[in-house]
């Protein structure tokens, strides 16, 4: 398996050095593994901190900047960052208004962010937390108790980030983050396995001509394997799985997300099918985002995330954002 790397052991620090070179608007601490806004802390503003295993780029470091995160903590590939990273990030970006931790529901992330919250509060930093657990495919998996956190993380970081940028207090930012997390559901499909640098090849087997319905972003098994389906058939299955759980009564935000190796030509075709299914189910779509945002290294496939969105959430979604991975309205 050919990979554009030096050695597996240096993949994450090498990527962080490249990120620093490409984005001088960020402060990238390669040794402590923290990515921050260069202007942090921002006076009078609640800070948002998230993080998780590397391999899901642009999540999370690519979403650091005005209108979104203040800092992100990258772990090793598919491995949680450690509490020291999170405490360092919180201390660096706290303006005195408090810090919101945005945590995907994976066992390591939950335990380490909980420990970091206790340590940061011992140092005088007020901490709020929101847990993202939006994947409807399975209830428990290899890395979780409960549902996995996936594409809804982007919705939470963007909408809560916009509210924080307006100067809202920690309690309000945390409440809206929880609202978004609770109003979002996702479902993913793998067309190929992902390959980790350490292994140098696929981390699970997916025979040619088959797909995994409900795959996790670390390659965890989903609901079932089937023979290859058309984009329309996959959209029917994925959207219905989300709607069965979400049952929206208002317009939705839609994320049609690539897993890392699916070209935009295919993603836009799949997006058209997702919109077709939603129209057939009489679910209006308020906004749509298409692209590779919450990835799984080089996995081919896609996921669908829907969020029930009232007018206030849409206003915050439309607010300006300027990060490496997401920017508009600037």
C-alpha angles and dihedrals in degrees: 000000000000118000131177095238141107102226129337093244093062101042096108099043090043090053091048091052089051091049090053091051093049098043115041088170086075132068108223116192102196095183096051092034097233128138115199143171107264090227094053132162095050111202115247095007133116109235123228120212127182137157147154143159118330118247097072098085135198081030115110115354092039090062096058114116145070112336096019135039126359093201142002131200115211118202127196117288108310089344128117119251115246126254093252089064093051094046091050091049094048093049092048097051102034112113092184093271095095138257129260116212113209108201131186113219102256119127096240094045093049095048095045096045090048090053091045091051091055092047093047092049089051086058092052101262115135109227132199123184137201125187119212113209106156107138109112095185097091137001100219127018143167094290104025148063101211127356123346122247113238138135097358087072088077091053092049094048094047099044097039088044091056092050092048090051088059090058099254115163123257095256092055094045090050092048093052091046089054090048091054093045091049092047096052133083133177142193127188136198128200122209093177137011123260123244123222122211091231093055095036091215146042115329093208137019122254111169119225112272094028134097135197115235112209098013119175124235090252092051094265114161119266133201100299148330122246140173112275113291132200120260089254093052091048091049091051091052098042098043093045090051090054096043093048088063102030100044095188120205095184136045117295139224108230128205116190099191131190120220094222108277103052113103121231090246088067095039093055090048089051090047089057089054092048089053090048092055093046091050090050089051089047094240112146117221114219099183136001130202120191127188147068104308108134103031140174104219107265099345116141112221142073144245134212122216122184127187127191102235128194122192094272094053090048090051090053091045090055093048116113118279129181116187133129092258103034130028138155142133094040 
